[in-house]
Amino acid sequence: MRIKVMKFGGTSVATPEARNSAALRVISAKEQGFSPVVVVSAIGRRGAPYATDTLINALAEVDPPTAPRPRELDLLMSCGEVLSAVLFAHLLKSLGHPASAMTGVQAGIHTDGNYGNARVTQVEPAGILRFLEQGDIPVVCGFQGVCASPEGWLSEITTLGRGGSDTTGSALGAALGAEAVEVFTDVDGVKSADPDFVPHAPTLRTVTYDEVAEIAHLGAKVLHPRAAEIAMNNGIPLWVKNTFSDDPGTRIVPRSDYPGKRVTGVTHTGKLVYLQFNFESSEASHVRELQSVVYEMLERYGINLFMINVSPTGLGFGVPRSQYEVVMDLMDGLVLPLDGGRPVIYLFQIGPATKEVETQERLLRPLGEQRRIVAEVTEGCTMVSVIGHEVLQQPGIFLRTLRTLHEAKVPVLQTSDSDLSVSCLVPEADMERAVRTLHDAFAGAVAP
């Protein structure tokens, strides 16, 4: 059985016309001898009647001051994909091709219990294989899975975080031994920059798993980083294609066949808040432990970190503006007693001191020596990144990036780098100009 997983994003299933285009692609794959397994996102994007954001807003309107329980929120957010899967399966049947809709639970997608950002832990594809063997096309709800309840029953609906339908596609591809996973969207593939900012940005014909994961992590919405990671770890051919055109799209490959070094493209994140912690007055033996505690806590709560800068006396990172309130709740007023030579009680403060922090400091005073760690907060910023194969091995690319932004009068607030990228923190107001300027500067180095 030649299995191909075909994942369709929200715009690919948003209207009857779009769903028909997607369905014809599935039928074409079947006629080519494949056994297609379809994964669908919720219908449409922000503002559409059944889009995920619309469902969340409907719940918020019931009782705005009260945050919903994560369990109920995941249950609600999974509804959009259920509707989408049923409609798509019914459409395929109307076109003469038997199909069956499946929830993430029915498809055997098991996750951990991290509501809102769950990770796939196991896939049991027996249900999918049963439909394939009887000639049906399985249409699986993306973005969702199931975890065990506190009583041990496998009954709790979870969601996989933004872009989680991509992860569903790759996870099913791995479990089913698929010949390929195709991710369909409304653009021709992975672009060298956001086409809203750079309309002439070319489509990249091949990128490596590492590059596409970096592109996705640093802001591009075309593919979820976990999807690339799963495909890479399981050696699954991965494609990004346009539902509405015959463009061949982008092929994701293990290694670059481009000779030498290259720039893959320029990305940008959304709104960020940058936090800079100064541990200068801390005990030397405590600094590493303070850094570890911060990392582990934020990772446990699913906070995405950008622009991480670690030094012997401090720690800096950016967080999405949408997650800043969670970081405030976790860290503002956090008390951390450490021993390691000399006992010290550390009190974290995010931005200006609140009454709660001042009260905590007074209450802690009789307990021993204490030190306050104050985070400097920079709001209204974003990150632009130059990404490429062996990018840091290209002579002068870091300085060229800084010089390009300086000449464009774009302030650079922080920098960071990795093997695949050079990133700059810039004011949000300058984001579009920064992306265009960097793309123009490196356009000659962008490989097709």
N, C-alpha and C positions, 0 to 999 in steps of 0.2 A: 504494500500500500504506500503510495507516494503522497505523503501528507504535506500540505502547505498551509501555514497559519497566515490569515489575512486580517489585519487590524485596521478598522476604520474609525477615524477621529470624529469629533462632534460636528464639524462642518460637512463631513462626508455623509452624514445621516440626518442633516438638519431639515431637509425639505423632501417632499416626494420625488422631485427631480434628482436631487443628490442621491437619495437612497437607490433610485433606479440605476444611476451610473455605477454605484458601488456594487449593486446586485449583478449587473452585467459583467463586471470584472470577476466576480466569484464564479459565475456560470462559465466564463471563458476559461478560467483555471480548471474547472471540472472537465470541460471539453478537451483540454490538453492532456488529460489523463491523471490529474491530481485529485486527491481527496481533500477538498478545502475545509478548514476549520476557521470560522469567522469569529472575530472579537469586535465588539462595538462599544463606543463611548456613549455618554448621554447625548440627547439630541441638542445640537446647537451650542452656542457659546453664551457668555454673560448676557443676561436679559431675555434669552429665549424662555418660553413657558416652562420647559421641563429640564433646563440646564441646571447643573449642580448648584450654581450660585443662587438661582431663583428659588430652589428648594430651601436653601439655608436661610434666605431672607424671609420666606414665608414663616419659618419657625421663629425667627427673631421678632416678627411682628406680634406674635402671641403674647410675649412677655419680655419686652426689650431689656429690662435691667438684669434678667436672670439668664445666665449662660446655660444652654442645654447640656445634659449629661453626654459625655463622648459616646456612650453606647447608643443612645437614642439618635444622636446626630449621624452616626455612621449608618444606622438603619434607614434614616431618611435619605441620606445622600446616595444610597445604593438604588433608590427607586428609579432614577433617571435612566440608568443602564437597563433595568428590567423592561421598561416601556420600549426602549430602543431595540432590544433583542427580539421582543415579541413582534414588533412591527416589521423588522427586517426578515425574520423567519417567515412571517405571513406573506411578505412580498415575494420571497423566493418560491414559496409554494404556489402563489398565483401565476408565476412565470413557468410553472411546470417542473419545479425541482424540489423534492421533499426536503424539509428543513425542520429543525426542532430548536426552540429557544432553551437556554440553560442559564441558571444563575451561577455565580461563582461557587456556591456551595455544591450544586448539582454537578459542576465540572470538576469537583475534587480539589479546589484550590485552598490549601490550609495555610494559615498565617500565624504570626505571633499575636499577642493581645494588645498591641500598641494602636489603639483606636485612632483613626485619622491619618495614620502614617505607618500602617502595618507592613511587615516584610513577609514575603512568601517563604514558608519553611518546607513545604512538600506539596506535590501535585499527584493526585491519584486519578489517572485519566480513564478509568474503566468505563465510566458513563459516556464519555466522548467516543471512545472506541466502539462501544455498543451501537451508538447511532451511526457511526461511519460504516460498520459492518452490515447494517440493514439498509444502507444507501441514503441515509439522511445527511444533510449538511448541518452540523452543530453550529448554533449561533450563540456564543457565550458572552455573558455580561462582563465587560472589563471593569477594572477599578475595585473589585470586591473579592472577598474570600470569607473564610470562616475560622474561628478559633474556639478553644474550649471555654466553657463557662466556669465560674468558680466551683461548681459542683462536679466538673469533669466532663460534662456533656459537650459534644462538638456542635454547638448551636448558636454561637454569637457571631453576627455579621460584622465584618471589619472592612474598612476601605484602605486603599494602598497609597493615598496621597495624590497630589496633583500630578497628572501624567501617568497615573497608575495603570491605565488601560494598556499602555506600551509594555509595562512590566508583565501584565497578564499575557500578552502575546508572546513575549520571549519565554516566560515560564512554561506556557503550554507547548511551545516549540521544542523546548528542552525535554519535557516529559514525554512527548509523542515521537521524538526522534525525527522532527520535521526536516524536509529538504531545504526549506527556506521559511523565514518570517518576513512578511512584507507589511510595512507600516504606511498606511495611506493617509494623506493630509490634503490641504488645498494649495500647496506649493510644489514645485517640481522636484524637490529633494532638499538636501542640506545646502543652504546658501552660504556664501562667504561673508555675509552680513545681513542684518535685518532689512528685507526689501522695502519696508516702510520708510527706512532712513536712507537706504542706498538702492534705488530702484533698479540700477544696472548690475547689481551684485550677481556674479555667475553662480550656477549650480555646480557643486563639487561632484565629480563623477565617482571618485572613490575617496574614502577617508578611513582611517584605521579605527578600531574599536576604542583605543585610548583617546584618539582625537575627538571622536564624536561624544564620548563620555565627558571630556573636558569642555567641549562646546556646550553640551546640555547643562552641565553643572554651573557654568559661568553665564547662563542666561538664555541661550537659544531654546525656544519652545518646541523644536521639531522632534525631539526624542528624549525620553526620560533616561537619566544616567543608569538607573538600575537595569533597564531593558538592555542597554549596551553591555553592561557587566555580565548579565546572565547569558546573553548570546556569546560573548567572548569566552566565558568559562566553559561553555558547552560546545564550542566550535560550530555554531549555527550560522549559516549565511543570512545576513540581515540586509534589507533594502528599505529605503524611504522613497515613496513614489507619490505622484499626484493622481487623485481619484479622477480628475476631470480633464486629463490630457494624456497623450501617448508618450510623453517624455520618459526616457529610460530611468530617470531618477538617480539616486545615489546608492552605491554599493558599499557596505561596511565590511572591511577586510582586516585580517589579523595583522598584516604588515604592509607598509607602504611600498608600492612598486615605483614610486617617483624617485628618480636618481638625485641623490643629495638631499639637502635640507630645503624646507619650504615653509611658507606661511599658509595656514589653512583658512584663516579668516579673522574677523573682528566681532566680538560679542559684547553685549551689555546686560547687566542685571536690572531688576526693578529698583524700587526705592529701598535704600539701606539706611541703617543707623550704625555708626561706628563707635565702638567702646574701647577706650584705652585705659588699662589698669596699670598703676604704678606700684610695684612692690619694693621700691628702693629702700625703704626703712625696715623691710622684713628681715627676719633671720635668714641667712644664706641657706640653711638646711630646710627652710620652710618654702622657699620660692617654688621649687619644682612640685611640691605637694599642692601648693595653692593652684598652680597652673593645671595640674591633673584633676583636682576636684572640680574646677570650673568646666573643663572639657567634658568630663564624664557626666556631670549633671546636665549640661546642655544637650549632649548626645542622647541621654536617657529620655529627654522630653522632645526629641525630634527637631531641635533648633538647627537650622542650616547656617553654617558659618562661612564667611568669605573674608578674604584679605587677612588671613591669620599671620600675625607678626609676633614671634616669641623672642625675648631677649633675657639676659641674666637678671634684669631688674623689672621686667614688665611683661604684659600680654595685651595684644590688641586684636580685635576682630570686628567684622561687620555682620549684622543680622538683618534679615528682611524686616521692613517697617511693619509688616503684618504680624510679625512674631515678637516685636519689641515689648509689648505689654506683658507677654508671657515671661520674657527675660527679666523685666522689672519685678514681677511677682516672685520669681525664683531667687533673685540675687540682691535686690535692695533690702537691706536689713539682715542678710544672711550672716549667721554667726558660725565661726569655724575655730574651735580650740585646737591648737597644735602643740605637741611636746617637742621631741627631737632636740634635746639639749637644754633649751630654756622654754618653759611653758608660756605661750602667748595666745590671747584670744583675739582673733581677727574679726572685724565687723565690716561688711561690704556696704558701700554706698554708691548708687547710680545717679550721677548728676547732683543737683543741690540737695542738701540734707532735708529730709522730711521729719515731721514730728515723731513718727514711729522710730526712725533711726536714732534720734536724739534720746528718746525714752529708753530704747534698748541700751544705749551707751551708759546711761545713768544706772540702769539695773545691773549691768555687767561689771561696773567699776569695783565693787567689793570683792569680786571673784579673782582678781589678779590683773597682771599687766595686759593691756589691750592696745590694739592699733587699728586705726580705721584705714581701709583701702577704698579710695575714691576713684570712680571711673569717670574720665572725661567723656562727654557725649557729643558726637557730631551728627546732627540730623540733616535731612535734605541732601543726601549724597547718593551716588550710585557708582558702579564699577564698570570700566571698559577694559577689555582684554584683547591682546594680540595672541593668537593661538597658532601653533604649527608644529610640524615634525622636527624634533631636535631644535626647538626654537632658541633655547639658551646657548646652543653651540654656534649660532649664527653671529659672527663678530659684530659688536656694536648695536645689536637690536634693542637692548635695554635703553641705551642712551638715545638711540634714534627715536624710540617711542616717546621718551620724555621731551626731546627737542621738538618733535612734531606737535605735541600738545602745547608746549611753551610758545611756539611760533603762532599757534592758533589762539593764544591767550586763554587757554583752558587751565585753570588752577589744578595742580596735582596735590592732593591732601595726604595720600599714603601710596606706597607701592608694595607689590609682592610678586614673587615669581615661582614657577615650578619648571619641571623638565619640558612641559608642553605650552607654557603660557607666561606672558608678562602682563600684569594687571595694575591698573591705576585707579585710585579712588578720586572721583571728581564731583563737583557740584551737580545735582540733578538737572539744574537748568541748562547745563552745558553738555548733557549726554548726547543729544543728536549730533551736535557739531563735532564732538570728540570722535564718535563712531565714523562719521563721514570723512573727517580729516585723516584718521588713521587708515581707513580703508583705501583712500586715495594714495596715501604715502606708500602703502605696501602692495598696491594693486599689481604691480609688476612681478611681485614674488608669490602671488596667489596661484597655486597650481590647480588646473582643471580636474 
